[in-house]
Amino acid sequence: MKKQTLTGAWQFRQADATDWSPATVPGGVHTDLMALGRIPDPFVGDNEKRVAWVAQADWEYRYHFTVAPDLQAQKHIWLVCDGLDTLARLSLNGHDLG
């Protein structure tokens, strides 16, 4: 079995925004927003109420990569996404995967 990890320079944004920001994957939107100083730690005091809007918004993550030639030669390629939570839509080069 051939493997290619998708670690690297991920980006994220709120779905209706135009600018992308750096993201850490694996990770999540709350930790990415905290790293940028955009929200306080939701586990401190009553901050959970102050950041409730994060869970109500839609978020997009992207990562640009090139598939290794030996992987491209495979008959079947599996995209394994450990850790996707709740609702997610996956697309690759503009094609919905699920």
C-alpha positions in Angstrom: 0.0 0.0 0.0 1.3 3.5 -0.9 0.6 6.4 1.4 0.8 10.2 1.0 0.2 12.3 4.0 -1.5 15.6 3.7 0.5 17.6 6.2 1.7 21.0 5.4 0.4 24.5 4.8 -3.3 24.2 5.3 -5.5 27.3 5.2 -9.0 28.1 6.6 -11.7 30.8 6.5 -15.2 31.5 7.4 -17.3 30.4 4.4 -18.4 33.9 3.5 -15.0 35.5 3.9 -12.5 36.2 1.1 -9.2 36.0 3.0 -7.6 32.7 4.0 -5.6 32.2 7.2 -3.0 29.6 8.2 -4.5 26.5 9.9 -3.1 23.5 11.8 -4.3 20.1 10.6 -5.0 18.0 12.5 -6.7 20.6 14.6 -9.9 22.5 14.6 -11.5 25.9 13.9 -11.4 26.9 17.6 -7.7 26.2 18.0 -6.9 27.9 14.7 -8.9 31.0 15.7 -7.2 31.1 19.1 -3.7 30.8 17.5 -4.5 33.9 15.4 -5.8 35.8 18.5 -9.3 36.1 17.1 -11.1 34.3 20.0 -10.3 33.7 23.6 -9.9 30.2 25.0 -13.5 28.8 25.2 -12.5 26.7 28.3 -11.7 29.7 30.4 -14.3 31.5 32.4 -17.5 32.2 30.5 -15.7 32.5 27.1 -17.7 29.6 25.8 -20.7 32.0 25.5 -18.5 34.6 23.8 -17.4 32.2 21.1 -20.7 30.3 20.5 -20.9 32.0 17.1 -18.0 29.9 15.9 -20.1 26.7 16.0 -23.0 28.5 14.1 -20.7 29.5 11.2 -19.6 27.4 8.2 -15.8 27.0 7.8 -13.7 26.0 4.9 -10.2 24.4 4.9 -8.0 23.9 1.9 -4.7 22.4 1.1 -2.8 22.4 -2.2 -0.9 19.2 -3.0 0.5 17.1 -5.9 -0.1 13.4 -5.9 3.0 11.4 -6.0 3.5 9.6 -9.3 3.6 6.1 -7.7 0.3 6.8 -6.0 -1.2 8.1 -9.3 -0.4 4.7 -10.8 -2.6 2.8 -8.3 -5.9 1.4 -9.6 -7.7 2.7 -6.5 -6.9 5.6 -4.2 -8.5 6.0 -0.8 -8.8 9.4 0.9 -8.8 8.8 4.6 -9.9 11.7 6.8 -9.5 10.8 10.4 -11.1 13.3 12.8 -13.7 14.9 10.7 -16.5 15.9 13.1 -20.2 16.5 12.7 -20.8 17.8 9.2 -18.3 18.0 6.4 -18.2 18.2 2.6 -15.1 17.0 0.8 -14.1 18.2 -2.7 -11.0 17.5 -4.8 -10.2 19.8 -7.7 -13.8 21.1 -7.7 -15.4 17.6 -7.6 -17.5 16.7 -4.6 -16.2 13.5 -2.9 -18.8 13.3 -0.1 
